[in-house]
Amino acid sequence: MLVKTRGIVLNYIRFRETSIIAKIYTEQLGVQSYIVNSVRKKNSGSRIALFQAFTLLDMVVYTSHKGGITRISEYRSAYPFISIPFDIRKSSILLFLSEMVSRTVKEEEENPSLFAFLYQSIIHFDELQTGFENFHLVFLLQLSHHLGFGPSSGAEIVEQVAFSSHAAGAANAPTVLALQVYETFFDQLMRTPNQAGIPNGKVRRELLSVLIRYYQLHVEKLGEIKSLAVLSEVLSE
């Protein structure tokens, strides 16, 4: 059976000599994996570029009642990026966020609200010319609500992270008092993101570290976020 759907590429792995297996979050079918043949041939042009992180696609895909990996019948770009591929800061942020989505969104079923949020956020990010240094923080805070564990305040994030660290007996675990300085920043990011007064990259990285720990409390086996090191390096200033 063929289904027409929009899709958001999460990642891909190489498969055999010239093919890939792409993990894509689809509007109609949730998270799916597809074999895409011959996209790594020398004469395949820019087709492999269509399977980079968070690329937006229009597709016609095969489905099977048995589930598992299927194939894409047709695909094309639904929105050609105008800035992301040419800005190392933006591409690093997008790579990190695609990994976070890949590790947290698992369902193989339709979720119109979540899909719309992801799709519109990616386009908005591509269109931003300036003022996007907090985008990944705002994105993760908003995504958490779609995943069912969104915080109501900065204090909620801080308290959960601090108390969980101490309960686990973590060495040098931060206290609630030590983390309280971040409460206001989280509140600003949730309520007035465009006016969030985060002073520098160091504080931004610390906020992200706390936020990832918050995710780890709510997402089973979140695991190591491999793209985090690259993002931290690129956004070090």
N, C-alpha and C positions, 0 to 999 in steps of 0.2 A: 504494500500500500504506500502511496506517495502522499506526503504532507507538505504544504507550502508554509513556511515559517520564517520569521526573522531570528537571527542568532547573534550571540555575543561570544567571541572566541575567548576561552580561558587560557589554554595552552595547547601544546602538541608535543608528541614524541616521534622520533624517527621510526619508520617501519620499513623493513627490507631496504633495498638499495635506493629507491626513488620516491617512496611513499611516506605518509605520516598517519598517525592516529591523532585526530584533533578532538579535544574536549570542548564542547560548546554548550552554553546555556541558551536554550531555545525558548521562544515565546509560547509555543504550543505544546512542547513535550518535556520541558524542564531540562535537566542536565543530561546530555547524551554524548556518546563517543562515536566518531565516524572515521572510517578508513578513507583517505583521500589519495588516489593514485597519481603517480608521475608528476608531483608538484616540485620535486627536487632535481629534476633533469636539468641539464645545462641550458636546454632550449625552451624551458618552461616559462621564461620571462619573469614576470613579477607575481606569479600566482602564489608562491610561498608567502609573499608579503601579506596576502589576505588572511593568513592564519597566525599573525602576530597577536600579542596580548591585547584583548579588548577591541579587536577589529569588529566592526558591525557588518553583518552579512544579511542578504536576502537569499533564501535557500529553498530548494525542493529536495526533500530527504525521504529515504526509504524507512519504513517502520516495520517492526516484526512483533507479533504477539509473544514471541519467546524472549524478547528483550535482547540485551547484549549489543555488541558493536555492529553497526550497519554502515550504509554508504550514503554519500550525497549525490543526488542526480544532477542538480544544477546549483551554482552559487555565483554570487557577484557582490561587489561592495555596495552596501546600503548607504554609506556615508564616508566619502574619502576624507581622511584627516587633512587639516590645513596647517596645523602647527605641531602636533605631538611628535611626528617622526623627526622633526628638525630642531627639537629642544631637548637636550639631554636631561634636564630637570623634569620635564613633563613625562618623557618616556620612562624615566626611572620610577616616578610616582605611579604611572599606569601599570608598570610591570609588578610593582609591589602590591597594588590593589587587586590586580587580576589573580595573584597568588592567594591573597586573603579570601577573595570570593570563591576561588576554586576549592579552598580548604574548608569553607564554612557552608557553602550552598551545595546540597547533595541531592535534593529531591528530584525524582524523575516524573514530575507532574507540573501542570500549568500553574503559574503564580503571576497573574497579570500585574499586580501592584509592584512586586519585586522586580519583574522584568522592566517595567516602565521606569522605575527608579534608576536602575543600572543604565539603561539605554539613554535616558535623558541626561543623566549625570556625566556620562562619557562625552556626549556632544557639547554640553555646557563647558566642560573642562577644556576641550579642544578649542572652543571659541574664546576662552579667556586669554587676554594678552598680558595682563599683569595681575598681581594680587592673588596668586594661586598657591602661595607657599603653605597655606593651612588646609588646602583642599583635601588631602588624604585624611586629616584628622576629622574634619567635618563629615566626610564620606563614611568613615568607619562608625562614627556616632549615629548617623542616620541609618546605615545598614543594620546596626544592632537592633533597631526597632523593627525592621522587616524580618529579622531572624527571631524575634520574640524575647529579647533580653535587654531592650533599650533602657538606659538609665533615665531617671526623672531629674537628676541633678548631679553636679560635680561631686557633691558630698557622697552620694551613693557609690560612685566609682571608687573614690578614695578609700572609703570605709571597707568595701569588699576586698580591694586589693591588699590593703594593709593588714586586715584581720586574717585573710587567707594565708598570707605569707608567714605570719606569726604562728598560726595554727599548724602549718606544715613544718615549723621549726627551721625555717630558712635562715641561714647565717646572714647577719647584717640586714635583716628584713626592715624595711622602712616603717616607721610608726605612723599612725594617723596624723599626729602633729606635724611630722616631717613632710607629709604629702598634702597637708591642707593648703599649702601655697598654690597648688594646682586646681583647687576647687573652682575658683573664680574664672580661671582660663577655660575650664571645661564648660562652665555655665555660659560663658560668652560664646563659645563655639557652638553650643546647642541652641541658644536663643537669638543671638545677634552675630552670626558668623562673619559678616562683612566688616564688623567693627571690633573683632577680637584683638585685644592688645597684647599679643604674644611678642615679647621683646626681641628674641634672637633665636638662632638655630639650636643653641644648646637647650633652651627651655622647650623648644618644639620637639626635639629628640626625646627629652625626658617625658613629655606628655604622651608621645607615641609609645614609649616603653610601658608606661602605666596602662595605656589603652589596650595594648597587646596582651598584657597580663590579665586585664579584665575579660578579654575575649577567651583567654585560656581557661578561665573559671567557668565559662558557659558553653564552650565548644569542646566536646570530647576529642582528645587526641589531635589537637590543633597542630602540634609538631613545630619544628623549626621553620621559620619563615626565611628561606634562603636569599630572597631578594632584599631583605632588610639591610644587610651590610652595604650593598650598593647604594641604596637610597640614602642611608646615613652619610656615606662618603660624599655623594653628590650634593646633599643639602647641608653640608657641614658648616657653611657660613651663616 
